[in-house]
Amino acid sequence: MKKLFTLITIFCIGTMAYPQADIALKSQVRHAIDELVQFVAIPNDALETADINRNLSWLTQEFNKRGFNTSVLPTEGQSLFFAALPMVDEKPTILFYMHFDGQSVDPSKWNQPNPYKVVLKAPEGDGFTTKSFEDLKDDINYDWRLFGRSTSDDKGPIVMFLNAIDLLKKENKQITFNVKVILDGEEEKSSKPLPKAVKIYKDLLEANFLVINDGPVHASGKPTVVYGCRGITSVSLTTYGPEYPQHSGHYGNYAPNPGFQLAQLLAGMKDASGRVTIPGYYDGITIDTGTMEILKSVPDDATAINEHLAINTPDKVGGFYQESLQYPSLNIRGLGSAWIGEKARTIVPATATAELDLRLVPETKGARLKNLLRSYIEKAGFYITDSIPTYEERMAHQKILTLREGSVTDAFRTDLSNEYGKFLVRTLGDTYEEPVVQIRIMGGTVPIAPFINELQIPAFIVPMVNPDNNQHSPNENLRIGQIAYGIKSFYGILSTPL
């Protein structure tokens, strides 16, 4: 709980910077809350096609209400949802990307019976106390939160967008763009059908620039524009000892232990400061003085980050947090061999497995990094196979490793001097009357590269939700003040001339 409130403290420093919304905005926020409760009540597990189809029906209804023309776009996986306002030739076109699917749910880990039934809570002491929705009066407390699956990731921003359209119409504000929206139905499954789908629907998606509304604002709570995100790929490594687990008394000191083989291999991949030692892994990455100034301008609090992580010293891939994100990572995301804990047995294991993920930056392609990793393993003396080794292979080679590769989601990064980026920064700065946090590349992955590669347009992430929202985890939540922030941000972007 201490970690949670460390983040809340950081976040509240930033939220004090923008004023309480006016009556019209608060009324729209109240409407948005009811709409989000209704939307979240429709389960949206990315693995369940029936869930996705029910969400598509809701989206069609709500976007049509606002005057959008809508289409459900079939793909090789789950369908995409597309909406557009009537086009005007002389207006530039903005394309928004969000997703409506969500991570799977384990209700037993949540502090409420049904993660799809939104619960209203207020901060109290070191935690939160449940409130009745009848307690939401005209003077809405922006520190209260809505707990439920996908409240933040990513149904909340969709509802913020819809309510910004409502408010623009109520106030007779002209929308200065042609507006298109593409909503992903399996972002939480890595959006595998997306590259092909963007090729198929290229003409429909044509735009001047792309704005992604996913993920949290900076921990300071300040308005945030992100120019890119890292990509990702994965690799599974398995080493082999005896064909079956063997008694460690009889065969310890004789049968090779796959756990030690794997541990020695992994340990050599990084030095003591956390930098990857595989030759060529960081090739091609340079950071000029101007870029370094932007990285240093991000108001990160290193002490608070370390306290949140409960670490004494961070790795030295870069001199500070933002610089570390400019490099590809090599991460052990899972490690196992035989049995542990109370089930531990006195055996020499048969296998040991490490699951790796590699976060990518635009200078480092996933295929190249995996080839470098493969070469490193071969030079360490391993015979590499892509399946369980045969008896003949086991007898012919001293050290054997099965290597299985995952798919690649490319990184993207738009130049910091791009005119559309400057427009977004200027608009958010004017809206909130404070400097905008500009992040060159964020650590997470959003499947946006297909849009950039196929449509040849710049892309930006304009996040809307609170940084301590627990996305992907039990007790995911959305701070009500972020609904106001999102409506106000969409309102400013859509009503400001380019």
Rosetta blueprint (number, residue, H / E / L):
1 M L
2 K H
3 K H
4 L H
5 F H
6 T H
7 L H
8 I H
9 T H
10 I H
11 F H
12 C H
13 I H
14 G H
15 T H
16 M L
17 A L
18 Y L
19 P L
20 Q L
21 A L
22 D L
23 I H
24 A H
25 L H
26 K H
27 S H
28 Q H
29 V H
30 R H
31 H H
32 A H
33 I H
34 D H
35 E H
36 L H
37 V H
38 Q H
39 F H
40 V H
41 A L
42 I L
43 P L
44 N L
45 D E
46 A L
47 L L
48 E L
49 T H
50 A H
51 D H
52 I H
53 N H
54 R H
55 N H
56 L H
57 S H
58 W H
59 L H
60 T H
61 Q H
62 E H
63 F H
64 N H
65 K H
66 R L
67 G L
68 F L
69 N E
70 T E
71 S E
72 V E
73 L E
74 P L
75 T L
76 E L
77 G L
78 Q L
79 S L
80 L E
81 F E
82 F E
83 A E
84 A E
85 L L
86 P L
87 M L
88 V L
89 D L
90 E L
91 K L
92 P L
93 T E
94 I E
95 L E
96 F E
97 Y E
98 M E
99 H E
100 F L
101 D L
102 G E
103 Q L
104 S L
105 V L
106 D L
107 P H
108 S H
109 K H
110 W L
111 N L
112 Q L
113 P L
114 N L
115 P L
116 Y L
117 K L
118 V L
119 V E
120 L E
121 K E
122 A E
123 P E
124 E E
125 G L
126 D L
127 G E
128 F E
129 T E
130 T E
131 K E
132 S L
133 F H
134 E H
135 D H
136 L L
137 K L
138 D L
139 D L
140 I L
141 N L
142 Y L
143 D L
144 W L
145 R E
146 L E
147 F E
148 G L
149 R L
150 S L
151 T L
152 S L
153 D L
154 D L
155 K H
156 G H
157 P H
158 I H
159 V H
160 M H
161 F H
162 L H
163 N H
164 A H
165 I H
166 D H
167 L H
168 L H
169 K H
170 K H
171 E L
172 N L
173 K L
174 Q L
175 I L
176 T L
177 F L
178 N E
179 V E
180 K E
181 V E
182 I E
183 L E
184 D E
185 G L
186 E L
187 E H
188 E H
189 K H
190 S L
191 S L
192 K L
193 P L
194 L H
195 P H
196 K H
197 A H
198 V H
199 K H
200 I H
201 Y L
202 K H
203 D H
204 L H
205 L H
206 E L
207 A L
208 N L
209 F E
210 L E
211 V E
212 I E
213 N L
214 D L
215 G L
216 P E
217 V L
218 H L
219 A L
220 S L
221 G L
222 K L
223 P L
224 T E
225 V E
226 V E
227 Y L
228 G E
229 C E
230 R L
231 G E
232 I E
233 T E
234 S E
235 V E
236 S E
237 L E
238 T E
239 T E
240 Y E
241 G L
242 P L
243 E L
244 Y L
245 P L
246 Q E
247 H E
248 S H
249 G H
250 H H
251 Y H
252 G L
253 N L
254 Y L
255 A L
256 P L
257 N L
258 P H
259 G H
260 F H
261 Q H
262 L H
263 A H
264 Q H
265 L H
266 L H
267 A H
268 G L
269 M L
270 K E
271 D L
272 A L
273 S L
274 G L
275 R L
276 V E
277 T L
278 I L
279 P L
280 G L
281 Y L
282 Y L
283 D L
284 G L
285 I L
286 T L
287 I L
288 D L
289 T H
290 G H
291 T H
292 M H
293 E H
294 I H
295 L H
296 K H
297 S H
298 V L
299 P L
300 D L
301 D L
302 A H
303 T H
304 A H
305 I H
306 N H
307 E H
308 H H
309 L H
310 A L
311 I L
312 N L
313 T L
314 P L
315 D L
316 K L
317 V L
318 G L
319 G L
320 F L
321 Y H
322 Q H
323 E H
324 S H
325 L L
326 Q L
327 Y L
328 P L
329 S L
330 L L
331 N E
332 I E
333 R E
334 G E
335 L E
336 G E
337 S L
338 A L
339 W L
340 I L
341 G H
342 E H
343 K H
344 A L
345 R L
346 T L
347 I E
348 V E
349 P L
350 A L
351 T E
352 A E
353 T E
354 A E
355 E E
356 L E
357 D E
358 L E
359 R E
360 L E
361 V L
362 P L
363 E L
364 T L
365 K L
366 G H
367 A H
368 R H
369 L H
370 K H
371 N H
372 L H
373 L H
374 R H
375 S H
376 Y H
377 I H
378 E H
379 K H
380 A L
381 G L
382 F L
383 Y E
384 I E
385 T E
386 D L
387 S L
388 I L
389 P L
390 T L
391 Y H
392 E H
393 E H
394 R H
395 M H
396 A H
397 H L
398 Q L
399 K L
400 I E
401 L E
402 T E
403 L E
404 R E
405 E E
406 G L
407 S L
408 V L
409 T E
410 D L
411 A L
412 F E
413 R E
414 T L
415 D L
416 L L
417 S L
418 N L
419 E H
420 Y H
421 G H
422 K H
423 F H
424 L H
425 V H
426 R H
427 T H
428 L H
429 G H
430 D H
431 T H
432 Y H
433 E L
434 E L
435 P L
436 V L
437 V E
438 Q E
439 I E
440 R L
441 I L
442 M E
443 G L
444 G L
445 T L
446 V L
447 P L
448 I L
449 A H
450 P H
451 F H
452 I H
453 N H
454 E H
455 L H
456 Q L
457 I L
458 P L
459 A E
460 F E
461 I E
462 V L
463 P L
464 M L
465 V E
466 N L
467 P L
468 D L
469 N L
470 N L
471 Q L
472 H L
473 S L
474 P L
475 N L
476 E L
477 N E
478 L E
479 R E
480 I H
481 G H
482 Q H
483 I H
484 A H
485 Y H
486 G H
487 I H
488 K H
489 S H
490 F H
491 Y H
492 G H
493 I H
494 L H
495 S H
496 T L
497 P L
498 L L
